[in-house]
Amino acid sequence: MIKLCTIDLDGTLFDKEKNISATNKKAIKEAQKNGCKIVIASGRPIHGVVPVLEQLELFKSDDYVICYNGAKVFNTKFGDTIYASTITGKTVKELYQEAKRLKLNFHAFRKNEELVTDVANPYTDVEVKINNIEFKIVDFNQISDDEEFLKCMIVGKDSDITKAMQELNPHYYEEYCVVRSSAIFLEFLNKQTNKGSALKELAKHLKLDMSETMAIGDAGNDLEMIKQAGIGVAMGNAFAEVKEIANYITATNEESGVAVAINKFINNI
């Protein structure tokens, strides 16, 4: 029996207009009635996930959320941190210089969840809009080596990020968790950080076996979560590499693929 289901947002629970279909909402409610805990697992900061938690009424004392691609797991009602991992200011400064070498923009999230950048850019505007947050301009060269950050990102248009992934110093792939969370964001986290690790930590906290978990996603930042789950589900619109490792491929995000998977494996419909 599946007792914990983690669900990605963009390209998964959301349709192209960033809405959650009535079909998805109905399936999620039914799953909860059947004893399954629903947990949103997103690359977004907590402020960007709150509207979804409100829509799905996931603010009970035993509700949780995975944010920053697994860098933080919160209890949604009390705000308690169940799990967190960070990178250092020294790392952020090094990656900032790599972004400059690649002639791309750079964002970072401090441990206090503040978004910082060296210059406002179109991708900062995207962050502000989708996550309901503000940003601060900083001189990355002046930050402390031992300051803690949740993650940092090289940001740019789709084609530039694709090129950057090919030109990035191979050292970074070895030293950090590097995930492309969307067409315009290439994220760098602690090597041990990903949605899969966060899922394992949450399952451990809830005293659940991994065979009792299911994960649904579509992009590179969902790979580890789908690998680790008892049942890993790829959306019909998922990246090819995500589909390759999934146990099941559901319908697309425009076809309420989340509901299709939940009804099949949890609601037995």
Secondary structure, DSSP 8 states (H G I E B T S, - for coil): ---EEEE-IIIIIB-TTS-B-HHHHHHHHHHHHTT-EEEEE-SS-HHHHHHHHHHTT--STT-EEEEGGGTEEEETTT--EEEE--EEHHHHHHHHHHHHHTT-EEEEEETT--EEESS--HHHHHHHHHHT--EEE--GGGS-TT-EEEEEEEE--HHHHHHHHHHS-HHHHHHSEEEEEETTEEEEE-TT-SHHHHHHHHHHHTT--GGGEEEEE-SGGGHHHHHHSSEEEE-TTS-HHHHHH-SEE---GGGTHHHHHHHHHTS--
